[in-house]
Amino acid sequence: MRHFEWQHYVPSLYGAAVMVTPALLRDQPSTVAGLVRAANRGVVDTVADIEAAVDAVVRRNPSMDRVANRERLAGTLALEMAHEEGSVLGIGAIDMARLAQTVDLMTRAKQLALPPSPERLFDDRFLPPSSKRVRSLSSAR
């Protein structure tokens, strides 16, 4: 078995994302804003105290393997969330040119007739100010 990091093979690909329906975005923008604020707060709090973050999950699921999940979380932060652009843009923001590269890649791989525009896929108006986003995960700090 070989483990590889997707960033070495598909460097433009972003990982996890907060996704909402077009209807929610249109009809309840304050709900979307609250969701993004909560997600950002979770990242800020997790980075500030990874042990407290794991403790919170264990309280919700006491049968969870604390050691394994702490390592999984640390690995996610270090491997999947530490792209150098985070130190520039802050976690949560994206580079639209990088997203366009991913759209192009997916369009070719899936033979999409009508690829979405990057602007349709990412809306930065709900992001907290840059000063309130985590920037410390990147090794390029």
Long-range contacts (C-beta under 8 A, 24 or more apart in sequence): 5-79, 7-83, 10-102, 10-105, 12-98, 12-99, 12-101, 12-102, 12-105, 13-102, 13-105, 14-94, 14-98, 14-99, 14-102, 15-80, 15-81, 16-80, 25-123, 29-126, 32-126, 33-126, 36-92, 36-126, 36-127, 36-128, 37-128, 39-92, 40-91, 40-92, 40-127, 40-128, 40-132, 40-133, 43-81, 43-91, 43-92, 43-133, 43-134, 44-132, 44-133, 44-134, 46-73, 46-77, 47-77, 47-134, 47-136, 47-137, 50-74, 50-77, 77-137, 78-137, 81-137, 82-137, 82-138, 82-139, 83-138, 84-138, 84-139, 84-140, 85-138, 86-134, 86-135, 86-137, 86-138, 87-135, 87-136, 87-137, 87-138, 87-140, 87-141, 88-135, 89-130, 89-133, 90-127, 90-130, 90-133, 90-134, 90-135, 91-133, 91-134, 91-135, 91-137, 92-127, 92-128, 92-133, 93-124, 93-127, 93-130, 93-133, 94-122, 94-124, 96-122
